[in-house]
């Protein structure tokens, strides 16, 4: 198995991959071609079929497993494969475990660590609410453990939502210890809930794409509604604490232009926004550096649209 992360410019590849996407397009000169996104557990790769009608180009659809022969090139600073031959393969010719990206960290270890933070919450209402999701709801737990945190950009792998949530919770715990003005119970509860709407915003693997509700509502609104529904089932849940918790979730992207319905109005919402942004950006940079094809730390990787900057590996 030749994994995508190990591909290098100039190689001829002959291997099986998952076709995540397939679209037809036309060049500026009016010539038809097909664009595909190939995937294995180490990442994705853009592919082009410049002559779809040539011999050796078989019929296949998105989410089919395909046997690909092609040449790896570099285009606009990223690897791409010019596909010469491609065919749909039959079940039994591949192991699905090779094609679903998964967290490098142990899922159960991370989940037990997250539950440890739940046990550290003193507020009885927040703790009850957290346990309703993370201890008592087996369907939610199963989805939460295997879900990604994004379609792309950061933590876009199985277990990514759990990994991101745990990292944000750890950062928030540090903030609470360093800044006594912060209500730790509120902040950590909000941290563990802030992205749960992604379970319904993004479909499960291997699709890992936005659902209709995800497009129409977004995970911030959906997650807030999930929490609000459970709050209504808890007798005596203080209205002010419920509003503060929901505000933290609604404001965790920080700015209206980044999708937050509200900007942070309390210190816990500000801290959550900073923790979420920190983990998302550092993980994004980590994934960029990991996938960079240059082996020389003094070479520039190239311009990245997410950071709006050219990226370079740090010298040793």
Secondary structure, DSSP 8 states (H G I E B T S, - for coil): ---GGG--TT-EEEEEEEEEEEEEEE-TTS-EEEEEEEEETTEEEEEEES-TTSTTB----TT-EEEEEEEEEEETTEEEEEEEEEEE--TTSS-GGGTS-B-SS-HHHHHHHHHHHHHT---HHHHHHHHHHHTT-HHHHHHHHH--S-SSSSS-SBTHHHHHHHHHHHHHHHHHHH-TTS-HHHHHHHHHHTTTTHHHHB--TTT--B-HHHHHT-HHHHHHHHHHHHHTTSTT--HHHHHHHHHHHHTTT-SGGGT-SS---SHHHHHHHHHHHHHHHHHHHHHHHHH-----TTSEEEEETTTTEEEE----
